[in-house]
Amino acid sequence: MAVRLKDFYADWCGPCKTQDPILEDLEEEWTDVEFEKINVDEEQDVANEYQVRSLPTLVVENDDGIVERFVGVTQADDIEDALTQASA
């Protein structure tokens, strides 16, 4: 089952810069997960589709749909729990 993590961010978002290194570390560990950064200023239609209202927002999804969404800076442990759940 394909697992994706969508990272909704903006260049002007301070907390997004805090989230980045956490996601970069996870991306190295979780090689079977597709990590996608979505700039909400450039891709408003995608942000609207996922009803993103605050940044950063992380959406973990698999072929069945959205497994988990996180709003605000999220620690690696919580993200890994969601990725494990999505991979099951």
C-alpha positions, 0 to 999 in steps of 0.5 A, a space after each residue: 500500500 502506498 503511503 504519502 506524507 503531504 507537508 503543507 507549508 509557506 515560505 513565510 511560516 516560521 513554524 514550518 521552518 521548525 518542522 523541516 528538519 524533523 521531516 528531513 530526518 524521517 524522509 531518510 528513514 522512511 524510504 518507502 513513504 512518498 514525502 511531498 512538500 506543498 507550498 500553499 501560496 502556489 498550490 491553493 487548490 490543493 490546500 483547499 482540497 485538503 481543507 488546510 487552514 493553519 500551517 504547518 499541516 501534515 497529512 498522512 494518507 494511504 490508498 484508503 484515504 487520510 489516516 492522520 492529519 497534524 496541525 502545527 509543529 509535530 514531533 517525529 514520534 507522532 508522525 512515525 506512529 501515523 506512518 506505521 498505521 498507514 503502512 499496516 
